[in-house]
Amino acid sequence: MRHLPNHPNIVLLKDTYEDEDDVHLIMEFCEGGDLLDCIVSRGDYTEHSAASIIKRIVLVVQ
């Protein structure tokens, strides 16, 4: 994740560390929940709205 550019739609990875059992990722706090929370709270989407969200996701991961 550190190789990803600084982008407003990508959560910033601040630090990482390992202990005996796990790898821990320290990430920026983002208010408002995640994409699933947004989808569930809004209910249904038009095809145009869904396409707009998917387009933003694809542009980030290109």
Phi and psi restraints in degrees (value plus and minus 20) as a CYANA .aco file:
   2 ARG   PHI     -86.7   -46.7
   2 ARG   PSI     -42.4    -2.4
   3 HIS   PHI     -99.5   -59.5
   3 HIS   PSI     -31.7     8.3
   4 LEU   PHI     -92.7   -52.7
   4 LEU   PSI     122.8   162.8
   5 PRO   PHI     -88.0   -48.0
   5 PRO   PSI     140.0   180.0
   6 ASN   PHI     -88.6   -48.6
   6 ASN   PSI      95.1   135.1
   7 HIS   PHI    -158.4  -118.4
   7 HIS   PSI     119.7   159.7
   8 PRO   PHI     -83.3   -43.3
   8 PRO   PSI     -38.7     1.3
   9 ASN   PHI    -120.8   -80.8
   9 ASN   PSI      -9.5    30.5
  10 ILE   PHI    -139.0   -99.0
  10 ILE   PSI     108.7   148.7
  11 VAL   PHI     -87.4   -47.4
  11 VAL   PSI     114.8   154.8
  12 LEU   PHI     -97.1   -57.1
  12 LEU   PSI     107.4   147.4
  13 LEU   PHI    -106.4   -66.4
  13 LEU   PSI      92.9   132.9
  14 LYS   PHI    -105.7   -65.7
  14 LYS   PSI     -60.1   -20.1
  15 ASP   PHI    -185.1  -145.1
  15 ASP   PSI     145.5   185.5
  16 THR   PHI    -159.0  -119.0
  16 THR   PSI     132.9   172.9
  17 TYR   PHI    -176.0  -136.0
  17 TYR   PSI     137.6   177.6
  18 GLU   PHI    -139.3   -99.3
  18 GLU   PSI     125.0   165.0
  19 ASP   PHI    -138.2   -98.2
  19 ASP   PSI    -185.6  -145.6
  20 GLU   PHI     -81.6   -41.6
  20 GLU   PSI     -51.3   -11.3
  21 ASP   PHI    -132.7   -92.7
  21 ASP   PSI     -43.3    -3.3
  22 ASP   PHI    -159.3  -119.3
  22 ASP   PSI     139.9   179.9
  23 VAL   PHI    -126.6   -86.6
  23 VAL   PSI     111.0   151.0
  24 HIS   PHI    -131.7   -91.7
  24 HIS   PSI     114.5   154.5
  25 LEU   PHI    -130.2   -90.2
  25 LEU   PSI     106.2   146.2
  26 ILE   PHI    -121.4   -81.4
  26 ILE   PSI      94.6   134.6
  27 MET   PHI    -143.0  -103.0
  27 MET   PSI     138.8   178.8
  28 GLU   PHI     -84.2   -44.2
  28 GLU   PSI     130.5   170.5
  29 PHE   PHI    -103.1   -63.1
  29 PHE   PSI     110.7   150.7
  30 CYS   PHI    -141.1  -101.1
  30 CYS   PSI      98.0   138.0
  31 GLU   PHI     -93.9   -53.9
  31 GLU   PSI     135.0   175.0
  32 GLY   PHI      81.3   121.3
  32 GLY   PSI     -19.9    20.1
  33 GLY   PHI      64.0   104.0
  33 GLY   PSI    -193.0  -153.0
  34 ASP   PHI    -125.2   -85.2
  34 ASP   PSI    -196.9  -156.9
  35 LEU   PHI     -80.3   -40.3
  35 LEU   PSI     -61.1   -21.1
  36 LEU   PHI     -81.5   -41.5
  36 LEU   PSI     -63.0   -23.0
  37 ASP   PHI     -77.4   -37.4
  37 ASP   PSI     -62.6   -22.6
  38 CYS   PHI     -84.4   -44.4
  38 CYS   PSI     -64.4   -24.4
  39 ILE   PHI     -83.3   -43.3
  39 ILE   PSI     -66.3   -26.3
  40 VAL   PHI     -84.4   -44.4
  40 VAL   PSI     -63.5   -23.5
  41 SER   PHI     -89.3   -49.3
  41 SER   PSI     -51.9   -11.9
  42 ARG   PHI    -100.2   -60.2
  42 ARG   PSI     -50.8   -10.8
  43 GLY   PHI      71.9   111.9
  43 GLY   PSI    -142.6  -102.6
  44 ASP   PHI    -109.8   -69.8
  44 ASP   PSI     137.1   177.1
  45 TYR   PHI    -144.8  -104.8
  45 TYR   PSI     126.9   166.9
  46 THR   PHI     -95.1   -55.1
  46 THR   PSI     142.7   182.7
  47 GLU   PHI     -79.6   -39.6
  47 GLU   PSI     -58.7   -18.7
  48 HIS   PHI     -84.2   -44.2
  48 HIS   PSI     -64.5   -24.5
  49 SER   PHI     -83.9   -43.9
  49 SER   PSI     -63.8   -23.8
  50 ALA   PHI     -83.3   -43.3
  50 ALA   PSI     -61.7   -21.7
  51 ALA   PHI     -83.2   -43.2
  51 ALA   PSI     -57.0   -17.0
  52 SER   PHI     -83.9   -43.9
  52 SER   PSI     -62.6   -22.6
  53 ILE   PHI     -85.0   -45.0
  53 ILE   PSI     -66.9   -26.9
  54 ILE   PHI     -82.1   -42.1
  54 ILE   PSI     -58.9   -18.9
  55 LYS   PHI     -80.3   -40.3
  55 LYS   PSI     -64.2   -24.2
  56 ARG   PHI     -82.6   -42.6
  56 ARG   PSI     -60.1   -20.1
  57 ILE   PHI     -84.0   -44.0
  57 ILE   PSI     -66.2   -26.2
  58 VAL   PHI     -83.7   -43.7
  58 VAL   PSI     -60.9   -20.9
  59 LEU   PHI     -82.7   -42.7
  59 LEU   PSI     -52.8   -12.8
  60 VAL   PHI     -90.3   -50.3
  60 VAL   PSI     -61.9   -21.9
  61 VAL   PHI    -109.4   -69.4
  61 VAL   PSI     -23.0    17.0
